[in-house]
Amino acid sequence: MNQATRPVLIRVPSKDTSGDARNLDIVLYKVQFEPISFDGPTYKDGLKINYAGYCLMSDVDETGATLAQKMIGRIVSLPTGIV
């Protein structure tokens, strides 16, 4: 299955220096995925999904807004509970 390029959000739970919970969001503006494949299902492992992709330079962010220069993405640190 081939996928079109699309933005990707990676959310990583983290803590700040005072120990408060935060979310570290990595927003990649344009990711080109390689073909997705499936293995299984097997008795103990179930169905495995195999996917990989790479980040491309983009003229727009994840909302479609034009960027001043080509970029790959951004990193944002927010307190837990804020989307």
trRosetta pair geometry for C-beta under 8 A, 3 or more apart (Angstrom, degrees):
i j d omega theta_ij theta_ji phi_ij phi_ji
1 35 6.3 135 59 -159 40 77
1 36 4.7 -26 63 53 101 100
2 33 7.9 160 -161 89 50 94
2 35 5.5 -44 -81 -98 67 81
3 6 7.1 -69 156 4 111 115
3 33 4.3 19 58 56 123 128
3 36 6.8 58 -25 -19 113 112
5 30 5.0 16 168 -168 125 87
5 31 6.3 165 -154 73 74 36
5 32 4.9 -36 -94 -83 95 70
5 33 7.9 169 -102 4 45 71
5 56 6.5 -40 -136 29 141 135
6 30 7.5 146 72 -135 6 49
6 31 6.3 -33 67 53 57 86
7 27 6.7 -1 -177 -175 112 87
7 28 6.4 168 -156 89 61 59
7 29 5.5 -38 -108 -150 96 31
7 30 6.7 -34 -81 -70 61 39
7 31 7.1 101 -135 6 18 93
7 61 7.7 46 -102 160 142 52
7 62 3.7 117 -158 -120 167 91
8 27 7.6 166 85 -154 48 45
8 28 4.6 1 56 55 93 108
8 31 4.7 12 -10 -2 123 145
8 53 7.7 138 -36 86 154 150
9 25 6.1 -25 -163 -162 99 101
9 26 7.4 144 -160 76 47 52
9 27 5.5 -14 -105 -104 75 73
9 28 7.9 -160 -74 24 29 71
9 62 7.5 49 -60 -124 94 163
10 25 7.3 145 76 -158 51 49
10 26 4.3 -13 60 60 103 104
10 27 8.0 -160 25 -72 68 31
10 28 7.3 45 -6 -9 103 104
11 23 5.4 -22 -162 -168 101 114
11 24 7.4 142 -160 73 48 49
11 25 5.5 -17 -103 -102 73 74
11 26 7.9 -161 -73 24 29 70
12 23 7.2 135 67 -164 44 60
12 24 4.4 -26 66 64 100 102
12 25 7.8 -174 23 -76 72 28
12 26 7.1 39 -5 -7 110 104
13 21 6.9 -29 -165 -160 95 98
13 22 7.8 139 -163 81 50 45
13 23 6.3 -40 -102 -105 49 65
13 24 7.8 -170 -83 19 0 82
13 80 7.6 30 -133 -95 89 114
14 21 7.8 135 83 -158 38 52
14 22 5.2 -33 78 74 86 91
14 23 7.1 125 26 -123 84 17
14 24 4.8 41 1 -18 135 111
14 77 7.4 -63 67 -134 133 102
15 19 5.4 -11 178 -148 129 35
15 20 6.4 149 -155 71 77 32
15 21 5.9 -45 -99 -98 76 40
15 22 6.3 135 -118 18 21 89
16 19 7.2 -51 68 16 64 16
16 20 5.2 -3 35 55 106 88
16 22 5.4 79 -40 -21 90 134
16 77 7.7 107 -85 165 99 131
20 79 6.9 -33 142 -127 122 94
20 80 8.0 -149 158 9 82 101
21 79 7.4 80 92 -164 67 64
21 80 4.1 -2 115 -18 108 137
22 77 5.5 18 162 -176 136 90
22 78 6.4 158 -163 82 86 33
22 79 5.7 -64 -110 -107 75 35
22 80 6.1 -126 -102 -38 20 75
23 77 7.4 168 84 -151 46 47
23 78 5.3 -14 59 64 93 88
23 79 7.7 25 15 111 81 14
23 80 5.9 114 -30 -96 91 60
23 82 7.6 -152 32 62 119 77
24 75 6.8 -8 -176 -171 90 99
24 76 7.6 161 -158 83 45 44
24 77 5.3 -15 -105 -102 70 78
25 75 7.1 159 85 -156 54 48
25 76 4.6 -11 60 61 104 94
25 77 7.7 -172 21 -78 72 29
25 78 6.7 15 -4 10 114 109
26 73 6.5 54 174 133 73 141
26 74 7.9 -176 -150 92 45 40
26 75 5.4 -13 -104 -105 69 80
27 61 7.7 29 132 -168 131 95
27 62 5.6 -89 -178 -27 120 138
27 73 5.0 -176 95 -166 58 103
27 74 5.2 0 55 55 104 80
27 75 7.7 -172 20 -81 72 31
27 76 7.0 26 -7 4 111 107
28 31 5.2 60 116 -54 130 106
28 55 5.1 -107 -157 -113 125 114
28 72 6.5 -37 -139 159 77 79
28 73 4.2 -62 -105 -73 42 143
29 58 3.9 -131 113 43 128 152
29 60 6.8 169 -175 93 124 54
29 61 5.5 -97 -114 -137 115 40
29 62 5.8 -127 -119 -56 62 68
29 67 7.9 -32 -118 -37 165 141
29 71 6.4 90 -1 93 146 87
29 72 6.6 179 25 166 100 26
29 73 5.2 -167 -14 -87 78 67
30 55 6.9 104 80 -162 63 62
30 56 4.5 -62 107 65 113 96
30 57 7.4 -6 53 89 129 17
30 58 4.0 149 -9 -72 123 121
30 72 7.9 -107 43 -145 82 50
31 53 4.7 53 170 144 104 139
31 54 7.1 167 -153 83 71 23
31 55 5.6 -39 -100 -97 73 59
31 56 7.2 170 -100 11 22 83
32 53 5.9 171 85 -159 41 92
32 54 5.8 -16 59 60 91 75
32 56 5.7 62 -16 -28 107 120
33 36 6.8 1 152 -51 129 92
33 51 6.1 -25 -159 -170 116 107
33 52 7.2 138 -155 85 67 38
33 53 4.0 -49 -99 -88 56 115
34 51 7.0 162 62 -162 81 57
34 52 4.7 6 28 71 122 88
34 53 6.2 -155 -1 -82 71 52
36 49 6.6 -12 -172 -171 106 95
36 50 6.9 156 -160 80 55 58
36 51 4.8 -12 -111 -92 87 99
37 49 7.8 154 83 -158 41 50
37 50 4.7 -13 64 59 88 111
37 51 7.9 171 26 -70 59 58
38 47 6.2 -18 -165 -173 109 100
38 48 6.9 146 -160 79 55 55
38 49 5.9 -25 -103 -103 74 60
38 50 7.3 -166 -80 16 23 83
39 42 7.7 -12 137 -18 89 108
39 47 7.4 152 77 -162 51 52
39 48 4.3 -10 58 60 100 109
39 50 6.6 62 -13 -24 103 113
40 45 6.1 -133 -92 93 143 103
40 46 6.3 75 148 127 158 31
40 47 4.7 -163 86 -111 121 45
40 48 5.4 106 -2 10 123 80
41 45 7.6 -170 -164 86 63 75
41 46 5.3 -38 -145 -168 103 40
41 47 4.4 -52 -86 -64 89 74
42 45 4.6 30 65 45 113 98
42 46 6.9 -43 54 4 64 13
45 48 6.1 -17 148 -48 118 108
55 72 5.1 54 150 -159 130 107
55 73 6.9 -75 -150 -19 138 116
56 72 7.7 172 91 -121 22 76
57 70 4.2 33 171 165 114 122
57 71 7.0 134 -151 61 73 11
57 72 6.2 -58 -100 -74 53 68
58 61 7.4 127 111 -85 129 28
58 67 7.0 92 107 9 80 139
58 70 6.4 150 65 -153 27 76
58 71 6.4 -40 59 67 80 61
58 72 7.2 111 13 -114 91 26
59 66 6.5 -24 150 -142 88 74
59 67 5.9 -162 -180 41 38 96
59 70 6.0 -41 -80 -98 58 77
60 63 7.9 -122 166 71 99 52
60 64 5.3 -8 173 -153 138 33
60 65 6.2 148 -157 71 84 33
60 66 5.7 -49 -100 -96 80 40
60 67 6.2 -172 -103 -9 21 90
61 64 7.3 -49 67 17 64 17
61 65 5.1 -4 36 57 107 90
61 67 6.0 117 -43 -63 81 102
61 71 7.8 2 -87 66 77 124
61 74 7.7 -4 -132 -3 114 121
67 70 6.9 112 89 -101 129 22
67 71 5.4 -126 -177 12 162 110
71 74 7.4 23 150 -53 139 81
78 82 4.6 -118 166 78 124 117
79 82 5.5 74 67 2 77 117
